[in-house]
Amino acid sequence: MIVAEQKPIKEILEMVKDYNKILVLGCKGCVTVCNVGGSKEAAILASTLKIAARKTNKKIEVEEHTLERQCDPEYVDEVKDMIDDYDAIISIACGVGPQFLSERYPSARIFPGVNTKFMGGAVEHGMWSERCAGCGTCVVHHFGGLCPIARCSKSLLNGPCGGSSDGKCEISQDVDCIWDIIVRKMTELGRLEELLEFMPPKSWITARDGGPRRLIREELVI
Amino acid sequence: MSDNFKPKIVAFYCSNCASSAANVADGMDKALPDNVKMVQVPCTGRIEILHLLKPFEEGADGVYVAGCQEDSCQYVTGITKAAKRVAYVKNTLEQLDIEPERINIYNLSAGKGQAFVDVALEMNDRVRELGPVLSE
C-alpha cells in the first residue's frame, strides 16, 4: 500500500486559515488501510478543525466525506455536485488524491492533509516499513525475495557497503542492513552462489530517471 | 478564574472496575459534581479518539477516562489502548494551543468508591482553574 502520515495540525490550520467552509475528503484505499485517510480519520480531522475554531472563536463549517478512491476519475466525479459548496477541500488521500481533484475541479482550492511517505506494508500493528521503490523493473527474485533498491540506504545491487555493522546500517541502529539479511538468507538456503552471477548494470530508465511515468494497456482502453 | 465558572466535563468510565467503584460510591452516598456528565462504556478500549474529541467540539471544557488498573482489565489491553488514545488527544490539544491537562485518564479499582468521586472532583478543580477553552 501507499503509506502516509497526517500533516501537523498547525500546518493544516495555516493552509485553510482564510476559509470558512471546509470539506475533509477521505479515501477508502491505501490511506484507510494505514489509518490516516479513511472515514474515521476524516471525522477526527473535521472534529479537530472545529475544536480549533472553538478555541479561536471563529465561525466555520466543516464536513467530511470519503470516496471509494481518489485515484479513479469515476469516484472523484462523485463530489461534483458538492464541491462548489466549499471554500476549501482538504484531501487526506495520498499525493495522487489532491492532484486528481485539482485536475477534475480546476477552480476548487484543494489542500493535502497528509504527507505521502512510501510504498510498504504493516510489519506490526501501527508500524509500517518501506518495501518498494517503484523502480519499474522488479529484481527481488535475484536477492532472496528482498529488495536492495528500496531497503538499502544506498540502493546497492552488488553487496553491502563498509557501513554495514552487526546487521545494522550506518545511518541508524534502527535500520537493518538489507544486504546482511540477504546474504544470511541466501547462505541458509544454500543459494549464496547465485549472488555471484553476472548481471549487466540495471537500467534506471523505467524508474524516475526516465521522467514521469505512465502505463497504457490497450486491451483496457475504451 | 471566575468563581462563577462551572466547567462542562465529560467522563467515560468502564462497566467493570470503574462502574463497580461508582456503585460503591453510590452506596457510600458520595455524590459526583453535577457538571460531570458520565458515559458508561463496556471497556475503555472501546473509546475511540473521535469519542474523546467530540466533547471538546461540542462545548466541553474537560474530558476524563476512568478505567481499570493496567493489570486487571477484563479485556486485557483495554485500559492500555485508552491511555494511548488519551495521549494522542493530549498531543492534538497541545497543537491547538489548548491545555493538555484538560484530558486525563485514571486507573481505578472496583472497591474504591471514594477514588471514583475524588477523580471527578480533581478534574473539576483542575478545569475550573484552567477556565473555558475559548481564548480570551
Interface residues (C-beta under 8 A of the other chain):
Chain A: P8 I9 K10 K40 A43 I44 S47 T48 K50 I51 A52 R54 K55 T56 N57
Chain B: E48 I49 L50 L53 K54 F56 E57 G59 T92 L93 Q95 L96 D97 I98 V133 L134 S135
